[in-house]
């Protein structure tokens, strides 16, 4: 066993996994997994820069994670940064801060690398399941981008497109700095058109409809599962490998897009950092399911973070 630490810094959240990994057996024993909403991508779509307050929130989380990594005695650490830090003009400031705190340079990976890690993390436990037909379509709906990966044992095609729950919310649902509460039909239609255009782009290189099992990752998908199960609080064990039907996803999406901030905030399993962006995230999932004719989505709590851990091991 090798004790490894993986950090995934996305547009909306930063996450840590500390685990013991055995590449020979394919076993990954989780020691600590946590997420902090930092909104690193705040305003990036509009300004092209990482906001000072977003950087400070991210660095505060990094300081917390540094203590956890040290306590567990992880032998190796890999820090991967995704969409927001890939797009920003001042990403050097972000890199310097992470190096000062954690002692490693964040790898600003490409969308294709991001997709590869997501696929490995999501499917390593599923490949032996007789009840799940291959190939898989793994969909990782992030804050700034969504990754599409098709494969069986290995990736056969992948594409990253610039639609995510934060990017869609900021682009279509924010007026004068305030999120529409609830959004208008016109705003929802514009957001849906953007998502459909991104799906067209993804289909140029990834045969989305060739997949037999849809696997959904990240906060928007796991939150939809939590709502579908009416969980009294967020419960990773109940969410991991749960299945949510297309009809239930549609019902939940319509409800979220009709609800006010206060109504969404009252959902017990919904993380406070997702309250304003979950409607957009659910709509992305629904549009994907409708595009490929998926009757259900298999929800995975294991994702890019687990893929990063395996790459270190």
N, C-alpha and C positions, 0 to 999 in steps of 0.2 A: 504494500500500500504506500502511496505517496500522498502526503497532505498538501493540498493545493488551495489557492484562493483565486477567485475570479470576480472581477468587477465589470459590470456592464453599465455604461453611462449613456443613457438615451436622451431624447428630447424632453421627456416629461419626468422621468425617474432615474435614480441611480440605485443599482442593486448589487448585493454582495452574496457570494456563495463560498463557504469554506467546507471542504469535503476531503475524505480519504478515497483515493481512486486506485483501482487495480485494473490496468489495461489488459492484463492476461485473462481476467474473468469477465470484464465488462461491468464490474460492480462499482457503484459510486455511493459512498455512505455519507449522507449529509450531516454536517456538524452544526452549521449556522447558515441560515438564509434570511435575508431581510431586504426591505425596499424602503427608500425615502423619496418622496415627491419633492423635486428641486426645481422643476420647470426651467432647465438650462436653456431650452429653446424659446423662452419668452421673448417675443418680438423679433426673432431672427428672420422670419419670413418677410417682415416689413422693413427692418433696418439693415439686415445683413451682418449684424454684430451681436455678440453675447453681451447681455446687459450686466452691469456691475453687480446688481443685487442677485441676479441669477448665478453668477460666478461665486459669490460669497455663500449662497445656500449650498452650492455643490461642494465647495471646499470644506464647509462645516460638516457635511456628511462624510467626506473623505477622512477628516480627522477622527470622526467616530469609528469608521471602518478600520483605520490604521490600528486603533487600540484592540479591536476584536481580532484582527489578523495576528497581531503580536501575542495575544493571550492564547490563541489556539496553536501557535507555533507552526504556521504554514511554511513549508519549505520553498514554495514557488508561488509567484503572483503574476497574473496577467490582467491588465486593465485595457478594456476595449471601449472606444468611444464611437458613437454612431452619428446619426443624421445631423443634429444641431451643430456639433463641433466640426463636422465635415464642411458645412456650408458657411461658417462664420469667418469674417475678415480677421478678427482678433483672436483666432484660435491659439496663437502662440502664448497668449496670456494664460489661457486655460491649461496648456501643456506644462508651462513653468510651475503653476500652482500645484498640479498633481504630482510632479516630480519632487517638489519641496516637501509635500506631506507624506507620500507613499513610497518615494524612492524609485518608482518606475515611470517610464514615459508612456502615456496613453497612446495606444495604437488607433489612429483614426482610420478605420477599415473601410473598404469599399462596400457597396451594397451587395455585391456578389459574395464577398467573404462573410458578411453578416448573415446572408441566406444560408451559407454552408454550415455555419455554427448553429443556426436555428434548427436546421434539418437534423443534424446529429443529435442535438439535445432532445428534440421532440420525439424522434423515432427509435432511439436506441432500445427502448423498452417495448416497442410495439412490433418490431419486425418478426417476432415469433408468434404473434397472436393469430390464431386461425380464423377468428371472427371478423378480422379487418382485412379487406381486400386491398391489394397493391395494384398500381402505384399509389403513393400518398401525395396529396397536395398539402404542403405545410404553409400556413399563412400566418405571418407575424405582423400584427397590426400595432405599430408603435405610435409615438407622438408625432413624429415628422415624416415617417415613411412606412410603407408596407412592403414586406418581402414575400415573394411567391416562389416556392421551391417544389418541383416535382421529382420524385425518385422512388426507388424501391429500397435496395440496400444502400445505394449511393445516389447522390444528386445527378439527375440527368439534364435538368434545365432550371435556371433561376433568374429572377429579375427583381430589382428594387424600384419602386415608383414613389413619387413624392406626394403621397396622401397618407395622412395620419390623423389621429383624433385631435391633437393640438393644432396642427397646421390647418385642418378643415374648420375647426372652431374659430380660430383667429381670422381666417380668410373670409368666412361667410356669416358667422353668427355674432361678431363683435361690432357694435356701433358706438362711437365716442368712448371707447375704452371699456364698455360694459357688454357682457354677454346677453343676447336677447333672451327674454324670459316670459314665455317660451318663444322659440323662433317662429317666424312667419312661414307660410307655405312657399312663398317666393324664395326665401333663404334656403329652405330645405331642398327645393328643386334645383337651385344653383349648386348646392353642395353635392347633390346626387349626380348632376351632370359632370362635375369635376371628377367624381369617383368613377363614373362610367368611362370617361376619357382615359383615366389611369388604367382601368381594366383592359381597354383596347390596346394600350401600350404594352401591358404585361403579356397579353396574348400574342403579340408579335414574336416573342421568343420563348414563351412557356406554354405548353399545351394544357391549359387549365382544365379543359373538359375531358382530358384523357384519364384523369385521376379517378380512382374508385373510392377513396376515403379522404375526407377533408379533416385536417388536424389544425385547430386554431390555438394560437399562442398570444400571450401578453395580456395586460390589464383589462382592455376592453372586452376581450373574449371571456376571460375568467370571471369578470364582473357580471356579464350576461348570464353565465352559468349559475353564479351565486343567486342572482335574482330569480332565475327560472326555478331553482330549488327552494326559494323562499327561505334562505338560510338566516338564522337570527344574528349571525356575525360571519365575517369572512373565514372560511374553513378550507384550507388547502387540500386536506385529505378528501373531503367531499367533492371538491371541484376537479381534482386530478383524475383524468380519464372518464369524466362524466360525459354524457351525450345530450345535446340540446337539439330539438327538432327545428326544421325551417319555420313551421307555423309559430312555435314558441318564440323564436328569434324575432319574427315579424311583429308579434304582439308586444314584446318588450321594447323593441325599437320605436314603435308607434307611441307607446305610453311615455317613454323617455322624452321623445321630441314634442309631446304635448304638455309635459309637466313643467312646473316652475322650479327655480333653484331650491326653494324650501322643500318642495315635495320630493325632489331627488335626494336632497341632503338627509331626508328622513328614512331613506332606505338603509336598513341596518348593516348590510354587507358591503355598502358602497364606500370606498375610501374617500375621505374629504377632498383629496387632490384630484379625484376623477369626476366630481360632481358636475363641473361645467363642460367637460369634454366627452362624457360617456355617450351622449346622444349621437355625436358624430362617429365615435368608435363603433357603436352598435349598427349604425347605418352602413358603414364600410363592410362589416361582417355580413349584413343582410344582402347588400348588393353583390358580394362575392358568391353567396349561396344561390342567389337567383340566376347569376350569370352561368354557373356551372350545373345548375339543377340539383344541388346537394339537398338531400332530405334531412340530413343532420350534420352537426359538427362534433367531432371528438375533441374535447378540451384538454390541453396539456399544461400542467404547471412547470414542466421541464422544457426549457427553451434555449435561447442563445447563451444564457448563463451556464447551463450544463454543458453545452457545446464548447464554450471557452475553457471550462474546467478540464474537459477531456483533452483539449488541445495542449494544455499545460502538462497533463499527466503523461 
